Amino acid sequence: MAELKITQTTTTPLISFDEASATLRIAGESYPENSFAFYAPILDWVKQQLQNNSTLIVELTITYMNSSSTKCMLDLLDIMEDAHARGVKVSIVWNYDPENPRSFELAEEFCEEVSFPFQIVALHP
């Protein structure tokens, strides 16, 4: 699998791929000036990985996401849903802070959009 690593900034999340566990981690706040430009190479990478491999886990720990980042996440879910329909084993683990009810609500909304495994997990302090 191709490597993917993008350093976290104040407005963009950390993006990293662990080949051993086939896990793509996205963590931090997401409100870049141009979400579509930021996420386009990530979405392209995911498409490529899902064509060449049979498993992908996406682990999200997003503390804040603006509306354009939310749209990009929905695009990610669509890509994963298409792969799932082709028999690729995909899943999401959404980690949320129990003190941030919006993160939990967003996870529930996203979960309703997909038919593949989607876990919502409370982070412990």
Backbone atoms as SQL, in Angstrom:
CREATE TABLE atoms (id INTEGER PRIMARY KEY, chain TEXT, resi INTEGER, resn TEXT, atom TEXT, x REAL, y REAL, z REAL);
INSERT INTO atoms VALUES
  (1, 'A', 1, 'MET', 'N', 0.838, -1.190, 0.000),
  (2, 'A', 1, 'MET', 'CA', 0.000, 0.000, 0.000),
  (3, 'A', 1, 'MET', 'C', 0.880, 1.249, 0.000),
  (4, 'A', 2, 'ALA', 'N', 0.387, 2.272, -0.619),
  (5, 'A', 2, 'ALA', 'CA', 1.121, 3.527, -0.664),
  (6, 'A', 2, 'ALA', 'C', 1.038, 4.230, 0.686),
  (7, 'A', 3, 'GLU', 'N', 2.110, 4.918, 1.024),
  (8, 'A', 3, 'GLU', 'CA', 2.165, 5.627, 2.297),
  (9, 'A', 3, 'GLU', 'C', 1.344, 6.908, 2.209),
  (10, 'A', 4, 'LEU', 'N', 0.731, 7.288, 3.317),
  (11, 'A', 4, 'LEU', 'CA', 0.005, 8.546, 3.399),
  (12, 'A', 4, 'LEU', 'C', 0.256, 9.134, 4.773),
  (13, 'A', 5, 'LYS', 'N', 0.814, 10.345, 4.798),
  (14, 'A', 5, 'LYS', 'CA', 1.093, 11.025, 6.060),
  (15, 'A', 5, 'LYS', 'C', 1.028, 12.520, 5.813),
  (16, 'A', 6, 'ILE', 'N', 0.113, 13.187, 6.508),
  (17, 'A', 6, 'ILE', 'CA', -0.027, 14.633, 6.429),
  (18, 'A', 6, 'ILE', 'C', -0.015, 15.159, 7.861),
  (19, 'A', 7, 'THR', 'N', 0.889, 16.080, 8.125),
  (20, 'A', 7, 'THR', 'CA', 1.048, 16.633, 9.468),
  (21, 'A', 7, 'THR', 'C', -0.152, 17.495, 9.852),
  (22, 'A', 8, 'GLN', 'N', -0.559, 17.384, 11.094),
  (23, 'A', 8, 'GLN', 'CA', -1.655, 18.191, 11.623),
  (24, 'A', 8, 'GLN', 'C', -1.232, 19.652, 11.733),
  (25, 'A', 9, 'THR', 'N', -2.173, 20.563, 11.427),
  (26, 'A', 9, 'THR', 'CA', -1.964, 21.994, 11.635),
  (27, 'A', 9, 'THR', 'C', -3.090, 22.502, 12.523),
  (28, 'A', 10, 'THR', 'N', -3.141, 23.804, 12.734),
  (29, 'A', 10, 'THR', 'CA', -4.225, 24.347, 13.558),
  (30, 'A', 10, 'THR', 'C', -5.578, 24.219, 12.863),
  (31, 'A', 11, 'THR', 'N', -5.594, 24.119, 11.526),
  (32, 'A', 11, 'THR', 'CA', -6.865, 24.055, 10.801),
  (33, 'A', 11, 'THR', 'C', -7.091, 22.747, 10.044),
  (34, 'A', 12, 'THR', 'N', -6.090, 21.863, 10.037),
  (35, 'A', 12, 'THR', 'CA', -6.236, 20.591, 9.331),
  (36, 'A', 12, 'THR', 'C', -5.853, 19.423, 10.238),
  (37, 'A', 13, 'PRO', 'N', -6.513, 18.288, 10.052),
  (38, 'A', 13, 'PRO', 'CA', -6.224, 17.138, 10.905),
  (39, 'A', 13, 'PRO', 'C', -4.965, 16.387, 10.483),
  (40, 'A', 14, 'LEU', 'N', -4.455, 15.606, 11.400),
  (41, 'A', 14, 'LEU', 'CA', -3.399, 14.638, 11.101),
  (42, 'A', 14, 'LEU', 'C', -4.024, 13.553, 10.232),
  (43, 'A', 15, 'ILE', 'N', -3.326, 13.181, 9.186),
  (44, 'A', 15, 'ILE', 'CA', -3.750, 12.085, 8.321),
  (45, 'A', 15, 'ILE', 'C', -2.588, 11.101, 8.290),
  (46, 'A', 16, 'SER', 'N', -2.829, 9.866, 8.716),
  (47, 'A', 16, 'SER', 'CA', -1.743, 8.884, 8.670),
  (48, 'A', 16, 'SER', 'C', -2.319, 7.502, 8.399),
  (49, 'A', 17, 'PHE', 'N', -1.541, 6.716, 7.691),
  (50, 'A', 17, 'PHE', 'CA', -1.944, 5.361, 7.355),
  (51, 'A', 17, 'PHE', 'C', -0.979, 4.374, 7.976),
  (52, 'A', 18, 'ASP', 'N', -1.530, 3.393, 8.700),
  (53, 'A', 18, 'ASP', 'CA', -0.745, 2.311, 9.285),
  (54, 'A', 18, 'ASP', 'C', -0.976, 1.066, 8.438),
  (55, 'A', 19, 'GLU', 'N', 0.027, 0.711, 7.656),
  (56, 'A', 19, 'GLU', 'CA', -0.113, -0.409, 6.731),
  (57, 'A', 19, 'GLU', 'C', -0.358, -1.731, 7.457),
  (58, 'A', 20, 'ALA', 'N', 0.286, -1.940, 8.593),
  (59, 'A', 20, 'ALA', 'CA', 0.164, -3.202, 9.319),
  (60, 'A', 20, 'ALA', 'C', -1.281, -3.494, 9.718),
  (61, 'A', 21, 'SER', 'N', -2.017, -2.443, 10.122),
  (62, 'A', 21, 'SER', 'CA', -3.404, -2.648, 10.546),
  (63, 'A', 21, 'SER', 'C', -4.409, -2.199, 9.483),
  (64, 'A', 22, 'ALA', 'N', -3.928, -1.718, 8.343),
  (65, 'A', 22, 'ALA', 'CA', -4.775, -1.203, 7.261),
  (66, 'A', 22, 'ALA', 'C', -5.709, -0.108, 7.778),
  (67, 'A', 23, 'THR', 'N', -5.151, 0.760, 8.651),
  (68, 'A', 23, 'THR', 'CA', -5.951, 1.800, 9.293),
  (69, 'A', 23, 'THR', 'C', -5.504, 3.188, 8.853),
  (70, 'A', 24, 'LEU', 'N', -6.467, 3.945, 8.352),
  (71, 'A', 24, 'LEU', 'CA', -6.256, 5.348, 8.020),
  (72, 'A', 24, 'LEU', 'C', -6.796, 6.170, 9.184),
  (73, 'A', 25, 'ARG', 'N', -5.905, 6.941, 9.813),
  (74, 'A', 25, 'ARG', 'CA', -6.307, 7.765, 10.956),
  (75, 'A', 25, 'ARG', 'C', -6.439, 9.217, 10.526),
  (76, 'A', 26, 'ILE', 'N', -7.538, 9.829, 10.955),
  (77, 'A', 26, 'ILE', 'CA', -7.787, 11.248, 10.718),
  (78, 'A', 26, 'ILE', 'C', -8.132, 11.835, 12.076),
  (79, 'A', 27, 'ALA', 'N', -7.272, 12.756, 12.571),
  (80, 'A', 27, 'ALA', 'CA', -7.455, 13.245, 13.941),
  (81, 'A', 27, 'ALA', 'C', -7.148, 14.732, 14.042),
  (82, 'A', 28, 'GLY', 'N', -8.014, 15.442, 14.754),
  (83, 'A', 28, 'GLY', 'CA', -7.814, 16.863, 14.990),
  (84, 'A', 28, 'GLY', 'C', -9.001, 17.681, 14.523),
  (85, 'A', 29, 'GLU', 'N', -8.771, 18.956, 14.315),
  (86, 'A', 29, 'GLU', 'CA', -9.815, 19.848, 13.822),
  (87, 'A', 29, 'GLU', 'C', -9.698, 19.964, 12.313),
  (88, 'A', 30, 'SER', 'N', -10.843, 20.158, 11.653),
  (89, 'A', 30, 'SER', 'CA', -10.843, 20.237, 10.196),
  (90, 'A', 30, 'SER', 'C', -11.664, 21.437, 9.739),
  (91, 'A', 31, 'TYR', 'N', -10.940, 22.523, 9.485),
  (92, 'A', 31, 'TYR', 'CA', -11.569, 23.706, 8.892),
  (93, 'A', 31, 'TYR', 'C', -10.567, 24.459, 8.017),
  (94, 'A', 32, 'PRO', 'N', -9.974, 23.732, 7.042),
  (95, 'A', 32, 'PRO', 'CA', -9.022, 24.393, 6.147),
  (96, 'A', 32, 'PRO', 'C', -9.723, 25.455, 5.307),
  (97, 'A', 33, 'GLU', 'N', -8.931, 26.385, 4.796),
  (98, 'A', 33, 'GLU', 'CA', -9.483, 27.446, 3.954),
  (99, 'A', 33, 'GLU', 'C', -10.208, 26.852, 2.741),
  (100, 'A', 34, 'ASN', 'N', -9.646, 25.779, 2.170),
  (101, 'A', 34, 'ASN', 'CA', -10.276, 25.100, 1.050),
  (102, 'A', 34, 'ASN', 'C', -10.294, 23.598, 1.343),
  (103, 'A', 35, 'SER', 'N', -11.370, 23.147, 1.942),
  (104, 'A', 35, 'SER', 'CA', -11.480, 21.734, 2.326),
  (105, 'A', 35, 'SER', 'C', -11.362, 20.801, 1.134),
  (106, 'A', 36, 'PHE', 'N', -11.961, 21.210, 0.010),
  (107, 'A', 36, 'PHE', 'CA', -11.950, 20.332, -1.158),
  (108, 'A', 36, 'PHE', 'C', -10.531, 20.135, -1.685),
  (109, 'A', 37, 'ALA', 'N', -9.730, 21.177, -1.680),
  (110, 'A', 37, 'ALA', 'CA', -8.336, 21.060, -2.114),
  (111, 'A', 37, 'ALA', 'C', -7.540, 20.213, -1.120),
  (112, 'A', 38, 'PHE', 'N', -7.809, 20.366, 0.179),
  (113, 'A', 38, 'PHE', 'CA', -7.098, 19.591, 1.190),
  (114, 'A', 38, 'PHE', 'C', -7.441, 18.105, 1.081),
  (115, 'A', 39, 'TYR', 'N', -8.731, 17.784, 0.952),
  (116, 'A', 39, 'TYR', 'CA', -9.160, 16.382, 0.976),
  (117, 'A', 39, 'TYR', 'C', -9.048, 15.669, -0.368),
  (118, 'A', 40, 'ALA', 'N', -8.961, 16.393, -1.483),
  (119, 'A', 40, 'ALA', 'CA', -8.916, 15.739, -2.799),
  (120, 'A', 40, 'ALA', 'C', -7.827, 14.669, -2.906),
  (121, 'A', 41, 'PRO', 'N', -6.573, 14.956, -2.525),
  (122, 'A', 41, 'PRO', 'CA', -5.561, 13.894, -2.639),
  (123, 'A', 41, 'PRO', 'C', -5.812, 12.726, -1.681),
  (124, 'A', 42, 'ILE', 'N', -6.448, 12.997, -0.556),
  (125, 'A', 42, 'ILE', 'CA', -6.763, 11.930, 0.402),
  (126, 'A', 42, 'ILE', 'C', -7.841, 11.023, -0.176),
  (127, 'A', 43, 'LEU', 'N', -8.876, 11.629, -0.755),
  (128, 'A', 43, 'LEU', 'CA', -9.939, 10.843, -1.371),
  (129, 'A', 43, 'LEU', 'C', -9.402, 10.033, -2.548),
  (130, 'A', 44, 'ASP', 'N', -8.507, 10.618, -3.336),
  (131, 'A', 44, 'ASP', 'CA', -7.884, 9.879, -4.437),
  (132, 'A', 44, 'ASP', 'C', -7.070, 8.706, -3.913),
  (133, 'A', 45, 'TRP', 'N', -6.334, 8.932, -2.825),
  (134, 'A', 45, 'TRP', 'CA', -5.531, 7.870, -2.216),
  (135, 'A', 45, 'TRP', 'C', -6.444, 6.731, -1.757),
  (136, 'A', 46, 'VAL', 'N', -7.560, 7.082, -1.099),
  (137, 'A', 46, 'VAL', 'CA', -8.493, 6.056, -0.611),
  (138, 'A', 46, 'VAL', 'C', -9.057, 5.252, -1.787),
  (139, 'A', 47, 'LYS', 'N', -9.448, 5.924, -2.852),
  (140, 'A', 47, 'LYS', 'CA', -9.962, 5.209, -4.030),
  (141, 'A', 47, 'LYS', 'C', -8.937, 4.204, -4.548),
  (142, 'A', 48, 'GLN', 'N', -7.688, 4.645, -4.643),
  (143, 'A', 48, 'GLN', 'CA', -6.629, 3.756, -5.136),
  (144, 'A', 48, 'GLN', 'C', -6.441, 2.563, -4.202),
  (145, 'A', 49, 'GLN', 'N', -6.412, 2.819, -2.911),
  (146, 'A', 49, 'GLN', 'CA', -6.206, 1.737, -1.952),
  (147, 'A', 49, 'GLN', 'C', -7.339, 0.731, -2.002),
  (148, 'A', 50, 'LEU', 'N', -8.557, 1.209, -2.158),
  (149, 'A', 50, 'LEU', 'CA', -9.707, 0.310, -2.168),
  (150, 'A', 50, 'LEU', 'C', -9.811, -0.488, -3.455),
  (151, 'A', 51, 'GLN', 'N', -9.155, -0.041, -4.520),
  (152, 'A', 51, 'GLN', 'CA', -9.103, -0.830, -5.755),
  (153, 'A', 51, 'GLN', 'C', -8.077, -1.939, -5.637),
  (154, 'A', 52, 'ASN', 'N', -7.017, -1.697, -4.869),
  (155, 'A', 52, 'ASN', 'CA', -5.894, -2.631, -4.809),
  (156, 'A', 52, 'ASN', 'C', -5.877, -3.526, -3.585),
  (157, 'A', 53, 'ASN', 'N', -6.738, -3.259, -2.612),
  (158, 'A', 53, 'ASN', 'CA', -6.672, -4.003, -1.357),
  (159, 'A', 53, 'ASN', 'C', -8.062, -4.389, -0.892),
  (160, 'A', 54, 'SER', 'N', -8.113, -5.340, 0.013),
  (161, 'A', 54, 'SER', 'CA', -9.401, -5.886, 0.420),
  (162, 'A', 54, 'SER', 'C', -9.881, -5.380, 1.776),
  (163, 'A', 55, 'THR', 'N', -9.096, -4.515, 2.429),
  (164, 'A', 55, 'THR', 'CA', -9.478, -4.048, 3.758),
  (165, 'A', 55, 'THR', 'C', -9.037, -2.604, 3.962),
  (166, 'A', 56, 'LEU', 'N', -9.901, -1.807, 4.586),
  (167, 'A', 56, 'LEU', 'CA', -9.528, -0.471, 5.026),
  (168, 'A', 56, 'LEU', 'C', -10.389, -0.093, 6.224),
  (169, 'A', 57, 'ILE', 'N', -9.718, 0.296, 7.293),
  (170, 'A', 57, 'ILE', 'CA', -10.379, 0.821, 8.486),
  (171, 'A', 57, 'ILE', 'C', -10.061, 2.307, 8.543),
  (172, 'A', 58, 'VAL', 'N', -11.068, 3.127, 8.730),
  (173, 'A', 58, 'VAL', 'CA', -10.858, 4.559, 8.912),
  (174, 'A', 58, 'VAL', 'C', -11.204, 4.887, 10.353),
  (175, 'A', 59, 'GLU', 'N', -10.219, 5.425, 11.065),
  (176, 'A', 59, 'GLU', 'CA', -10.411, 5.807, 12.464),
  (177, 'A', 59, 'GLU', 'C', -10.416, 7.332, 12.542),
  (178, 'A', 60, 'LEU', 'N', -11.548, 7.893, 12.925),
  (179, 'A', 60, 'LEU', 'CA', -11.731, 9.335, 12.995),
  (180, 'A', 60, 'LEU', 'C', -11.778, 9.811, 14.441),
  (181, 'A', 61, 'THR', 'N', -11.001, 10.829, 14.727),
  (182, 'A', 61, 'THR', 'CA', -11.064, 11.504, 16.024),
  (183, 'A', 61, 'THR', 'C', -11.064, 12.997, 15.707),
  (184, 'A', 62, 'ILE', 'N', -12.201, 13.475, 15.267),
  (185, 'A', 62, 'ILE', 'CA', -12.339, 14.862, 14.832),
  (186, 'A', 62, 'ILE', 'C', -13.037, 15.649, 15.927),
  (187, 'A', 63, 'THR', 'N', -12.387, 16.700, 16.392),
  (188, 'A', 63, 'THR', 'CA', -12.975, 17.506, 17.466),
  (189, 'A', 63, 'THR', 'C', -13.852, 18.624, 16.937),
  (190, 'A', 64, 'TYR', 'N', -13.574, 19.075, 15.696),
  (191, 'A', 64, 'TYR', 'CA', -14.405, 20.093, 15.057),
  (192, 'A', 64, 'TYR', 'C', -14.268, 19.941, 13.551),
  (193, 'A', 65, 'MET', 'N', -15.393, 20.142, 12.844),
  (194, 'A', 65, 'MET', 'CA', -15.391, 20.013, 11.398),
  (195, 'A', 65, 'MET', 'C', -16.329, 21.072, 10.822),
  (196, 'A', 66, 'ASN', 'N', -15.824, 21.887, 9.879),
  (197, 'A', 66, 'ASN', 'CA', -16.697, 22.874, 9.255),
  (198, 'A', 66, 'ASN', 'C', -17.572, 22.189, 8.200),
  (199, 'A', 67, 'SER', 'N', -18.499, 22.944, 7.618),
  (200, 'A', 67, 'SER', 'CA', -19.464, 22.336, 6.705),
  (201, 'A', 67, 'SER', 'C', -18.813, 21.782, 5.440),
  (202, 'A', 68, 'SER', 'N', -17.789, 22.433, 4.911),
  (203, 'A', 68, 'SER', 'CA', -17.151, 21.900, 3.707),
  (204, 'A', 68, 'SER', 'C', -16.337, 20.640, 4.025),
  (205, 'A', 69, 'SER', 'N', -15.763, 20.559, 5.214),
  (206, 'A', 69, 'SER', 'CA', -15.086, 19.323, 5.626),
  (207, 'A', 69, 'SER', 'C', -16.097, 18.199, 5.802),
  (208, 'A', 70, 'THR', 'N', -17.271, 18.533, 6.301),
  (209, 'A', 70, 'THR', 'CA', -18.336, 17.546, 6.452),
  (210, 'A', 70, 'THR', 'C', -18.708, 16.966, 5.092),
  (211, 'A', 71, 'LYS', 'N', -18.794, 17.812, 4.081),
  (212, 'A', 71, 'LYS', 'CA', -19.092, 17.347, 2.726),
  (213, 'A', 71, 'LYS', 'C', -17.990, 16.401, 2.233),
  (214, 'A', 72, 'CYS', 'N', -16.755, 16.724, 2.521),
  (215, 'A', 72, 'CYS', 'CA', -15.639, 15.854, 2.122),
  (216, 'A', 72, 'CYS', 'C', -15.715, 14.508, 2.838),
  (217, 'A', 73, 'MET', 'N', -16.127, 14.516, 4.094),
  (218, 'A', 73, 'MET', 'CA', -16.295, 13.251, 4.827),
  (219, 'A', 73, 'MET', 'C', -17.413, 12.425, 4.209),
  (220, 'A', 74, 'LEU', 'N', -18.480, 13.086, 3.777),
  (221, 'A', 74, 'LEU', 'CA', -19.559, 12.368, 3.105),
  (222, 'A', 74, 'LEU', 'C', -19.058, 11.760, 1.789),
  (223, 'A', 75, 'ASP', 'N', -18.176, 12.466, 1.097),
  (224, 'A', 75, 'ASP', 'CA', -17.561, 11.912, -0.113),
  (225, 'A', 75, 'ASP', 'C', -16.740, 10.669, 0.222),
  (226, 'A', 76, 'LEU', 'N', -16.018, 10.717, 1.338),
  (227, 'A', 76, 'LEU', 'CA', -15.250, 9.554, 1.793),
  (228, 'A', 76, 'LEU', 'C', -16.185, 8.376, 2.064),
  (229, 'A', 77, 'LEU', 'N', -17.293, 8.646, 2.735),
  (230, 'A', 77, 'LEU', 'CA', -18.260, 7.578, 3.020),
  (231, 'A', 77, 'LEU', 'C', -18.804, 6.975, 1.724),
  (232, 'A', 78, 'ASP', 'N', -19.063, 7.818, 0.728),
  (233, 'A', 78, 'ASP', 'CA', -19.554, 7.314, -0.555),
  (234, 'A', 78, 'ASP', 'C', -18.537, 6.387, -1.213),
  (235, 'A', 79, 'ILE', 'N', -17.270, 6.767, -1.177),
  (236, 'A', 79, 'ILE', 'CA', -16.210, 5.934, -1.748),
  (237, 'A', 79, 'ILE', 'C', -16.151, 4.594, -1.023),
  (238, 'A', 80, 'MET', 'N', -16.237, 4.648, 0.303),
  (239, 'A', 80, 'MET', 'CA', -16.187, 3.418, 1.091),
  (240, 'A', 80, 'MET', 'C', -17.428, 2.561, 0.854),
  (241, 'A', 81, 'GLU', 'N', -18.573, 3.188, 0.721),
  (242, 'A', 81, 'GLU', 'CA', -19.823, 2.451, 0.468),
  (243, 'A', 81, 'GLU', 'C', -19.746, 1.730, -0.880),
  (244, 'A', 82, 'ASP', 'N', -19.215, 2.391, -1.897),
  (245, 'A', 82, 'ASP', 'CA', -19.040, 1.759, -3.208),
  (246, 'A', 82, 'ASP', 'C', -18.108, 0.552, -3.114),
  (247, 'A', 83, 'ALA', 'N', -17.025, 0.701, -2.368),
  (248, 'A', 83, 'ALA', 'CA', -16.083, -0.408, -2.188),
  (249, 'A', 83, 'ALA', 'C', -16.740, -1.562, -1.434),
  (250, 'A', 84, 'HIS', 'N', -17.502, -1.223, -0.418),
  (251, 'A', 84, 'HIS', 'CA', -18.220, -2.238, 0.365),
  (252, 'A', 84, 'HIS', 'C', -19.159, -3.039, -0.550),
  (253, 'A', 85, 'ALA', 'N', -19.828, -2.354, -1.455),
  (254, 'A', 85, 'ALA', 'CA', -20.739, -3.017, -2.385),
  (255, 'A', 85, 'ALA', 'C', -19.996, -3.980, -3.310),
  (256, 'A', 86, 'ARG', 'N', -18.696, -3.714, -3.542),
  (257, 'A', 86, 'ARG', 'CA', -17.865, -4.601, -4.374),
  (258, 'A', 86, 'ARG', 'C', -17.219, -5.726, -3.566),
  (259, 'A', 87, 'GLY', 'N', -17.495, -5.770, -2.259),
  (260, 'A', 87, 'GLY', 'CA', -16.952, -6.833, -1.421),
  (261, 'A', 87, 'GLY', 'C', -15.699, -6.478, -0.661),
  (262, 'A', 88, 'VAL', 'N', -15.275, -5.218, -0.726),
  (263, 'A', 88, 'VAL', 'CA', -14.110, -4.783, 0.046),
  (264, 'A', 88, 'VAL', 'C', -14.542, -4.623, 1.507),
  (265, 'A', 89, 'LYS', 'N', -13.686, -5.084, 2.407),
  (266, 'A', 89, 'LYS', 'CA', -13.980, -4.999, 3.843),
  (267, 'A', 89, 'LYS', 'C', -13.562, -3.615, 4.348),
  (268, 'A', 90, 'VAL', 'N', -14.552, -2.754, 4.592),
  (269, 'A', 90, 'VAL', 'CA', -14.299, -1.407, 5.083),
  (270, 'A', 90, 'VAL', 'C', -15.065, -1.194, 6.383),
  (271, 'A', 91, 'SER', 'N', -14.532, -0.305, 7.213),
  (272, 'A', 91, 'SER', 'CA', -15.234, 0.037, 8.448),
  (273, 'A', 91, 'SER', 'C', -14.729, 1.388, 8.939),
  (274, 'A', 92, 'ILE', 'N', -15.529, 1.996, 9.821),
  (275, 'A', 92, 'ILE', 'CA', -15.160, 3.258, 10.450),
  (276, 'A', 92, 'ILE', 'C', -15.273, 3.104, 11.951),
  (277, 'A', 93, 'VAL', 'N', -14.298, 3.681, 12.631),
  (278, 'A', 93, 'VAL', 'CA', -14.360, 3.838, 14.081),
  (279, 'A', 93, 'VAL', 'C', -14.323, 5.342, 14.330),
  (280, 'A', 94, 'TRP', 'N', -15.401, 5.877, 14.873),
  (281, 'A', 94, 'TRP', 'CA', -15.512, 7.314, 15.147),
  (282, 'A', 94, 'TRP', 'C', -15.326, 7.503, 16.650),
  (283, 'A', 95, 'ASN', 'N', -14.220, 8.094, 17.037),
  (284, 'A', 95, 'ASN', 'CA', -13.953, 8.397, 18.440),
  (285, 'A', 95, 'ASN', 'C', -14.467, 9.808, 18.731),
  (286, 'A', 96, 'TYR', 'N', -15.230, 9.944, 19.805),
  (287, 'A', 96, 'TYR', 'CA', -15.755, 11.265, 20.135),
  (288, 'A', 96, 'TYR', 'C', -15.530, 11.570, 21.607),
  (289, 'A', 97, 'ASP', 'N', -15.454, 12.844, 21.896),
  (290, 'A', 97, 'ASP', 'CA', -15.316, 13.331, 23.265),
  (291, 'A', 97, 'ASP', 'C', -16.717, 13.431, 23.861),
  (292, 'A', 98, 'PRO', 'N', -16.991, 12.726, 24.960),
  (293, 'A', 98, 'PRO', 'CA', -18.326, 12.781, 25.565),
  (294, 'A', 98, 'PRO', 'C', -18.748, 14.201, 25.977),
  (295, 'A', 99, 'GLU', 'N', -17.778, 15.093, 26.133),
  (296, 'A', 99, 'GLU', 'CA', -18.109, 16.472, 26.482),
  (297, 'A', 99, 'GLU', 'C', -18.427, 17.314, 25.251),
  (298, 'A', 100, 'ASN', 'N', -18.370, 16.706, 24.071),
  (299, 'A', 100, 'ASN', 'CA', -18.667, 17.391, 22.817),
  (300, 'A', 100, 'ASN', 'C', -19.853, 16.689, 22.151),
  (301, 'A', 101, 'PRO', 'N', -21.072, 17.044, 22.527),
  (302, 'A', 101, 'PRO', 'CA', -22.234, 16.337, 21.992),
  (303, 'A', 101, 'PRO', 'C', -22.378, 16.472, 20.472),
  (304, 'A', 102, 'ARG', 'N', -21.880, 17.543, 19.889),
  (305, 'A', 102, 'ARG', 'CA', -21.988, 17.705, 18.432),
  (306, 'A', 102, 'ARG', 'C', -21.193, 16.635, 17.696),
  (307, 'A', 103, 'SER', 'N', -20.045, 16.251, 18.232),
  (308, 'A', 103, 'SER', 'CA', -19.248, 15.200, 17.610),
  (309, 'A', 103, 'SER', 'C', -20.023, 13.880, 17.587),
  (310, 'A', 104, 'PHE', 'N', -20.692, 13.576, 18.676),
  (311, 'A', 104, 'PHE', 'CA', -21.495, 12.350, 18.741),
  (312, 'A', 104, 'PHE', 'C', -22.662, 12.414, 17.758),
  (313, 'A', 105, 'GLU', 'N', -23.342, 13.553, 17.709),
  (314, 'A', 105, 'GLU', 'CA', -24.473, 13.718, 16.793),
  (315, 'A', 105, 'GLU', 'C', -24.025, 13.573, 15.341),
  (316, 'A', 106, 'LEU', 'N', -22.879, 14.149, 15.009),
  (317, 'A', 106, 'LEU', 'CA', -22.350, 14.049, 13.655),
  (318, 'A', 106, 'LEU', 'C', -22.024, 12.595, 13.318),
  (319, 'A', 107, 'ALA', 'N', -21.441, 11.892, 14.257),
  (320, 'A', 107, 'ALA', 'CA', -21.132, 10.475, 14.042),
  (321, 'A', 107, 'ALA', 'C', -22.415, 9.683, 13.779),
  (322, 'A', 108, 'GLU', 'N', -23.460, 9.961, 14.542),
  (323, 'A', 108, 'GLU', 'CA', -24.729, 9.267, 14.335),
  (324, 'A', 108, 'GLU', 'C', -25.301, 9.561, 12.947),
  (325, 'A', 109, 'GLU', 'N', -25.210, 10.816, 12.527),
  (326, 'A', 109, 'GLU', 'CA', -25.701, 11.194, 11.196),
  (327, 'A', 109, 'GLU', 'C', -24.924, 10.456, 10.105),
  (328, 'A', 110, 'PHE', 'N', -23.602, 10.397, 10.240),
  (329, 'A', 110, 'PHE', 'CA', -22.776, 9.699, 9.255),
  (330, 'A', 110, 'PHE', 'C', -23.080, 8.203, 9.254),
  (331, 'A', 111, 'CYS', 'N', -23.261, 7.641, 10.423),
  (332, 'A', 111, 'CYS', 'CA', -23.528, 6.209, 10.558),
  (333, 'A', 111, 'CYS', 'C', -24.788, 5.809, 9.785),
  (334, 'A', 112, 'GLU', 'N', -25.778, 6.692, 9.780),
  (335, 'A', 112, 'GLU', 'CA', -27.034, 6.417, 9.081),
  (336, 'A', 112, 'GLU', 'C', -26.862, 6.397, 7.565),
  (337, 'A', 113, 'GLU', 'N', -25.755, 6.927, 7.053),
  (338, 'A', 113, 'GLU', 'CA', -25.518, 7.028, 5.619),
  (339, 'A', 113, 'GLU', 'C', -24.898, 5.774, 5.012),
  (340, 'A', 114, 'VAL', 'N', -24.456, 4.826, 5.843),
  (341, 'A', 114, 'VAL', 'CA', -23.689, 3.698, 5.314),
  (342, 'A', 114, 'VAL', 'C', -24.266, 2.353, 5.751),
  (343, 'A', 115, 'SER', 'N', -23.886, 1.322, 5.011),
  (344, 'A', 115, 'SER', 'CA', -24.323, -0.035, 5.364),
  (345, 'A', 115, 'SER', 'C', -23.172, -0.886, 5.890),
  (346, 'A', 116, 'PHE', 'N', -21.956, -0.343, 5.883),
  (347, 'A', 116, 'PHE', 'CA', -20.803, -1.085, 6.393),
  (348, 'A', 116, 'PHE', 'C', -20.625, -0.808, 7.892),
  (349, 'A', 117, 'PRO', 'N', -19.785, -1.587, 8.599),
  (350, 'A', 117, 'PRO', 'CA', -19.606, -1.405, 10.040),
  (351, 'A', 117, 'PRO', 'C', -19.121, 0.004, 10.396),
  (352, 'A', 118, 'PHE', 'N', -19.775, 0.592, 11.372),
  (353, 'A', 118, 'PHE', 'CA', -19.477, 1.962, 11.808),
  (354, 'A', 118, 'PHE', 'C', -19.637, 1.988, 13.324),
  (355, 'A', 119, 'GLN', 'N', -18.509, 2.051, 14.035),
  (356, 'A', 119, 'GLN', 'CA', -18.528, 2.081, 15.500),
  (357, 'A', 119, 'GLN', 'C', -18.405, 3.525, 15.988),
  (358, 'A', 120, 'ILE', 'N', -19.168, 3.866, 17.011),
  (359, 'A', 120, 'ILE', 'CA', -19.055, 5.167, 17.651),
  (360, 'A', 120, 'ILE', 'C', -18.552, 4.903, 19.063),
  (361, 'A', 121, 'VAL', 'N', -17.360, 5.434, 19.368),
  (362, 'A', 121, 'VAL', 'CA', -16.670, 5.100, 20.616),
  (363, 'A', 121, 'VAL', 'C', -16.375, 6.362, 21.408),
  (364, 'A', 122, 'ALA', 'N', -16.768, 6.374, 22.678),
  (365, 'A', 122, 'ALA', 'CA', -16.469, 7.510, 23.559),
  (366, 'A', 122, 'ALA', 'C', -15.011, 7.445, 24.002),
  (367, 'A', 123, 'LEU', 'N', -14.330, 8.581, 23.877),
  (368, 'A', 123, 'LEU', 'CA', -12.969, 8.682, 24.387),
  (369, 'A', 123, 'LEU', 'C', -13.033, 8.830, 25.905),
  (370, 'A', 124, 'HIS', 'N', -12.084, 8.224, 26.573),
  (371, 'A', 124, 'HIS', 'CA', -12.041, 8.329, 28.034),
  (372, 'A', 124, 'HIS', 'C', -10.931, 9.316, 28.417),
  (373, 'A', 125, 'PRO', 'N', -11.235, 10.166, 29.382),
  (374, 'A', 125, 'PRO', 'CA', -10.211, 11.167, 29.807),
  (375, 'A', 125, 'PRO', 'C', -8.997, 10.521, 30.420);
